[in-house]
Amino acid sequence: MNKVYIKHSVVPKIRRFTPWIYANEIDSSLEEFQSGEVVALFSKKDGFLGTAYVNPKCAIFARILSFGKEEIGKKFFHNRIKNAIKKREALLKTTNSVRLIHSEADFLPGLIVDKYGESLAIQINTAGMEVFRELILSTLKHLLNPSWIVEKSDVNSREIEGLESHNGTLFGTPVQGFELSENEHTFLVDIEDAQKTGFYLDQRRNRALCASYIKENDRVLDLCCNAGGFGIYALKAGAKECVFVDVSESAIEQTKANLERNELSSESLHVKDVFTFLKEQKYKSSFDMVIIDPPSFAKTKEQAVGAKRGFKHLLMESTKAVKDGGLIGFFSCSHHVGRKELLDIAMEVSHDVKVQYVLLEQMQQDADHPCLINASASFYLNGLLLRVEK
């Protein structure tokens, strides 16, 4: 195993179990190493620091697999994957679908695995995990005996890593229209065609939390509704009406199917960009709750400024659309626009439209998408539940 030397100034960061090391923090020639190569991390002054895989093509040069001297092979992956599965056992008593492996937060950086009943959807997003593709698949088959496995790897991440796109069925025959059970709700999921790995499992707890504030006969606006999760929870909680909006035609079709599956109905489903929809409709004090749950506006730090402008506009228009005393669920799924940024945006909008917001709840991803304290990027989903005082 080759050695990579880290600058002495970076050692305290590693001692705090930070799992990423950037190219400018390396005290070795980057050209010496191959993409995905497993290396031993050293400081010339402090000695051994950990075991990682590297990619000289990326700004994140090394991702740490272990802070100890550990052989990265069959035993390593068996133990890590087995431990991740065990941590989800309690949650699997309330739902048939969970995230089993959540990258750095399960100490397997670059690997995501979601379980839908007896099937799996996976993402292999880094060169380091790509090296162990067959070992990962064989371990998952051994431990879980899935009926099928589909790959939904993030195309952008693989491109950054210098990898070709790699999506499709890896094993077995996928079932269309899988019935996901969650908090006594049912959602139909076409895992092959759906966004990401199939369904936004990370919002499970937040869907239930927002629905707990619904009163009988409330009117709800679900923006960027995807498969209709928040709105369907609201309708089942007693809302009289929900307006669903998403730019994706397939998302609206999925919402229609999920409404029918839950014996619900809506007369207002719109295939439209939410910015255009809000501009055209000119709703004013019409809704008791508005949900703002857009896709990631800021996949990189450079995109954060533009993303904040988009969030500000959505919050401003939603504030106009909600009644006095109504609620807004305001979400960001990018760690570049985190909880602090959402609060700052709410402060600006409060000033601009002359309303006050009362913060009722601060939300994050559900427990099967754990946050690793030492990795800020794992705090990627943040939400505020605001009461609007006009």
C-alpha positions in Angstrom: 0.0 0.0 0.0 1.4 3.4 -1.1 1.8 6.2 1.4 0.4 9.7 1.0 1.9 12.4 3.1 -0.4 15.1 4.6 0.7 18.6 5.5 1.3 18.9 9.2 -1.2 21.8 9.4 -4.0 19.5 8.3 -3.3 16.9 11.1 -5.6 18.5 13.7 -8.5 18.3 11.2 -7.9 14.5 10.7 -7.6 14.0 14.4 -11.1 15.4 14.6 -12.2 12.6 12.3 -12.9 14.8 9.3 -13.2 12.3 6.4 -12.1 14.5 3.4 -8.6 15.7 2.5 -8.3 18.2 -0.3 -5.6 18.2 -3.0 -4.0 21.4 -1.6 -3.5 19.6 1.8 -1.3 16.9 0.4 2.5 16.9 0.9 3.1 14.3 -1.9 3.1 14.4 -5.7 -0.4 13.7 -6.8 0.7 12.2 -10.1 2.1 9.2 -8.2 -1.4 7.8 -7.5 -4.1 6.1 -9.5 -7.8 7.0 -9.3 -9.5 4.8 -6.6 -6.2 3.6 -5.2 -6.2 2.7 -1.5 -3.4 4.4 0.4 -2.0 4.8 3.9 -2.1 8.4 5.2 0.9 9.8 7.0 2.3 13.0 8.3 6.1 13.3 8.2 6.0 14.6 11.8 3.0 12.7 13.3 3.2 9.3 11.6 0.2 7.2 10.5 -3.2 8.9 10.3 -5.6 6.5 8.5 -6.5 4.5 5.4 -8.2 6.2 2.5 -8.8 5.9 -1.2 -7.6 8.8 -3.5 -8.5 10.4 -6.8 -5.9 12.9 -8.2 -8.5 14.2 -10.7 -10.7 15.7 -7.9 -10.4 18.6 -5.5 -11.3 16.1 -2.8 -8.1 14.1 -3.2 -8.7 11.5 -0.4 -11.7 10.1 1.4 -10.9 8.3 4.6 -12.2 4.7 5.0 -10.7 4.1 8.4 -8.7 6.0 11.0 -6.9 2.8 11.9 -4.6 0.4 10.1 -7.2 -1.8 8.3 -7.2 -4.0 5.2 -9.8 -2.7 2.8 -11.3 -6.0 1.5 -14.0 -8.5 1.9 -14.0 -8.5 5.7 -14.1 -4.7 5.8 -17.1 -4.3 3.5 -18.9 -7.2 5.2 -18.6 -5.6 8.6 -19.4 -2.0 7.5 -22.5 -3.1 5.5 -23.7 -5.5 8.2 -23.4 -2.7 10.8 -25.3 -0.2 8.6 -28.2 -2.7 8.1 -28.4 -3.4 11.9 -28.8 0.4 12.6 -32.0 0.4 10.5 -33.7 -2.5 12.1 -36.0 -0.4 14.3 -37.1 1.8 11.5 -38.0 -1.2 9.3 -40.7 -2.0 11.8 -42.6 1.1 10.6 -41.8 1.2 6.9 -40.8 -1.3 4.2 -38.3 1.2 2.6 -35.2 2.8 4.1 -31.7 4.0 3.3 -29.4 1.3 4.3 -26.1 2.9 3.5 -25.6 6.7 3.6 -22.0 7.3 2.4 -19.7 9.0 4.9 -22.3 8.8 7.7 -22.0 5.0 7.5 -18.2 5.1 6.9 -18.5 4.0 3.3 -17.9 7.3 1.4 -19.3 7.4 -2.1 -21.7 4.5 -1.6 -25.5 4.9 -1.2 -27.9 1.9 -0.9 -31.7 2.2 -0.5 -33.9 -0.8 0.3 -37.4 -1.1 -1.2 -39.0 -4.2 0.2 -36.8 -7.1 -1.1 -35.0 -4.9 -3.7 -32.1 -2.5 -3.7 -31.3 0.8 -5.5 -27.6 1.8 -5.3 -25.3 4.7 -6.1 -21.6 4.2 -6.6 -20.4 7.8 -7.0 -16.6 7.7 -6.5 -13.7 6.1 -8.2 -12.7 4.5 -4.8 -16.0 2.7 -4.5 -16.0 1.8 -8.2 -12.9 -0.2 -7.5 -14.9 -2.4 -5.1 -18.0 -2.6 -7.2 -18.2 -6.4 -7.5 -17.2 -6.9 -3.8 -20.0 -4.5 -2.7 -22.6 -6.2 -4.9 -21.6 -9.7 -3.7 -21.7 -8.6 -0.1 -25.2 -7.0 -0.5 -26.5 -10.2 -2.1 -25.0 -12.3 0.6 -26.4 -10.3 3.5 -29.8 -9.3 2.0 -30.6 -11.8 -0.8 -32.4 -9.1 -2.8 -34.8 -10.0 -5.6 -33.2 -7.3 -7.8 -30.7 -4.5 -7.8 -30.9 -1.3 -9.9 -28.1 1.3 -10.1 -29.1 5.0 -10.0 -25.6 6.5 -9.6 -25.3 10.3 -9.7 -24.1 11.2 -13.2 -22.6 14.6 -12.1 -20.6 13.0 -9.3 -19.2 10.2 -11.5 -18.2 12.8 -14.2 -16.3 14.8 -11.6 -14.6 11.5 -10.5 -13.6 10.8 -14.1 -16.1 7.8 -14.4 -18.5 6.9 -17.1 -22.2 7.0 -16.4 -23.4 3.6 -15.0 -27.1 3.2 -14.5 -29.5 0.3 -15.1 -30.5 -3.1 -13.8 -27.5 -5.0 -12.2 -29.4 -8.0 -11.0 -32.9 -9.6 -11.3 -35.9 -8.0 -12.9 -37.2 -4.7 -11.5 -40.9 -4.5 -10.5 -42.8 -1.5 -11.7 -45.2 0.2 -9.3 -43.5 -0.9 -6.1 -45.8 -0.2 -3.1 -43.9 1.7 -0.5 -45.5 1.7 3.0 -44.8 4.6 5.3 -46.6 5.8 8.4 -49.8 4.0 7.2 -49.5 5.7 3.9 -48.9 4.0 0.6 -46.9 5.3 -2.4 -46.3 3.7 -5.7 -42.7 4.0 -6.8 -41.3 3.2 -10.2 -37.7 2.9 -9.0 -36.1 2.7 -12.4 -37.6 5.9 -13.7 -37.9 8.0 -10.5 -35.6 10.7 -9.5 -32.5 9.9 -7.4 -32.7 6.3 -6.0 -36.5 6.2 -6.2 -38.4 8.1 -3.5 -37.5 10.9 -1.1 -37.2 8.7 2.0 -35.2 11.4 3.8 -38.4 13.5 4.2 -40.4 10.7 5.9 -40.3 12.3 9.4 -40.9 15.8 8.0 -44.0 14.7 6.0 -45.5 13.4 9.2 -44.5 16.5 11.2 -46.0 19.0 8.8 -49.2 16.9 8.6 -49.5 17.0 12.4 -50.2 20.8 12.1 -53.1 20.3 9.6 -56.6 21.3 10.7 -59.8 20.0 9.2 -60.7 21.8 5.9 -57.3 23.4 5.5 -56.2 24.3 2.0 -52.6 23.3 1.1 -50.2 24.2 -1.7 -47.5 21.6 -2.4 -44.7 23.1 -4.6 -42.2 20.9 -6.3 -44.5 18.1 -5.1 -42.5 15.2 -6.8 -44.7 12.1 -6.0 -47.1 14.1 -3.8 -45.8 13.1 -0.4 -46.5 16.2 1.6 -49.8 16.9 0.0 -51.1 13.4 0.4 -50.1 13.4 4.1 -52.0 16.7 4.5 -55.1 15.4 2.8 -55.1 12.2 4.9 -54.7 14.5 8.0 -58.0 16.3 7.2 -57.1 19.0 4.6 -60.0 19.9 2.3 -57.9 20.6 -0.7 -54.3 20.4 -2.0 -52.9 22.0 -5.1 -49.9 20.0 -6.5 -47.3 21.7 -8.7 -44.2 20.2 -10.3 -42.3 20.9 -13.5 -42.0 17.1 -14.3 -45.0 15.5 -16.1 -44.0 12.1 -14.7 -44.0 13.5 -11.2 -47.5 14.7 -11.6 -48.6 11.4 -13.1 -47.0 9.7 -10.1 -48.9 12.1 -7.8 -52.2 11.2 -9.5 -51.5 7.5 -9.0 -50.6 8.0 -5.4 -53.7 10.0 -4.7 -55.8 7.2 -6.2 -53.9 4.5 -4.2 -54.7 6.4 -1.0 -58.3 6.9 -2.0 -57.9 10.6 -2.3 -58.5 13.1 -5.0 -57.4 16.6 -6.2 -58.9 18.8 -8.8 -55.7 20.9 -9.1 -52.5 19.3 -10.4 -50.2 21.4 -12.5 -47.2 20.5 -14.7 -45.4 23.8 -14.5 -42.3 25.5 -13.2 -43.2 26.7 -9.7 -41.8 30.2 -10.4 -44.0 30.6 -13.4 -47.0 29.0 -11.6 -46.8 31.5 -8.7 -46.4 34.4 -11.0 -49.4 33.4 -13.1 -51.8 32.4 -10.4 -51.2 35.4 -8.1 -52.7 33.6 -5.1 -53.2 36.0 -2.2 -53.9 34.7 1.3 -55.5 31.6 -0.1 -53.7 28.7 1.7 -53.4 27.4 5.3 -50.1 25.7 4.5 -47.6 26.0 1.7 -44.8 23.4 1.2 -41.6 24.6 -0.6 -39.4 21.5 -1.3 -37.4 22.2 -4.5 -34.6 20.1 -5.9 -31.1 21.1 -5.1 -30.5 24.6 -6.4 -26.8 24.6 -5.3 -24.9 21.4 -6.1 -21.7 23.4 -5.7 -20.6 26.3 -3.5 -20.4 28.6 -6.5 -24.1 28.1 -7.2 -25.2 29.1 -3.7 -25.6 32.8 -4.4 -28.1 32.1 -7.3 -29.8 29.5 -5.2 -30.4 31.9 -2.4 -32.1 34.3 -4.8 -34.4 31.4 -5.9 -35.2 30.5 -2.4 -36.0 34.1 -1.5 -38.4 34.5 -4.4 -40.2 31.2 -3.5 -40.6 32.2 0.1 -41.7 35.7 -0.8 -44.4 34.5 -3.2 -45.5 31.7 -0.8 -45.8 34.2 2.0 -48.2 36.2 -0.2 -50.2 33.0 -0.9 -50.6 31.9 2.7 -53.2 33.2 5.1 -52.5 35.3 8.1 -51.4 32.7 10.7 -50.8 30.1 8.0 -47.8 27.8 7.8 -44.9 27.5 5.4 -42.7 24.4 5.3 -39.4 25.7 3.7 -36.8 23.1 2.7 -33.3 23.0 1.2 -31.6 19.8 0.2 -28.1 21.3 -0.3 -25.6 21.8 2.5 -24.5 24.9 0.6 -27.8 26.4 1.6 -28.2 25.2 5.1 -30.3 26.1 8.2 -28.4 29.3 8.8 -28.9 30.4 5.2 -32.7 29.5 5.3 -33.0 31.6 8.5 -31.2 34.5 6.9 -33.4 34.3 3.8 -36.5 34.3 6.0 -35.2 37.4 7.8 -34.7 39.2 4.5 -38.2 38.3 3.3 -39.7 39.3 6.6 -38.3 42.8 6.1 -39.2 43.0 2.4 -42.9 42.0 2.6 -43.5 43.4 6.1 -44.5 40.1 7.9 -43.1 38.3 10.9 -42.3 34.6 11.0 -42.6 32.4 14.1 -40.3 29.4 13.9 -42.3 26.3 15.0 -40.0 23.5 13.9 -36.4 23.0 12.6 -36.2 19.9 10.4 -33.6 17.7 8.9 -33.4 14.3 7.1 -34.8 11.2 8.8 -32.6 8.9 10.9 -31.8 6.5 8.1 -29.9 9.4 6.5 -27.7 10.1 9.5 -25.6 13.3 9.9 -21.9 12.8 10.6 -20.8 15.6 13.0 -17.4 15.6 11.4 -18.7 16.0 7.8 -20.7 19.1 7.2 -21.9 17.9 3.8 -23.9 15.2 5.5 -26.1 17.9 6.9 -27.7 18.3 3.5 -31.4 18.5 4.2 -32.7 21.4 6.3 -36.2 22.7 6.8 -38.1 25.4 8.7 -41.7 25.3 9.6 -42.8 28.9 9.9 -46.0 30.5 11.0 -46.7 33.7 9.1 -47.9 36.7 11.1 -49.1 39.4 8.6 
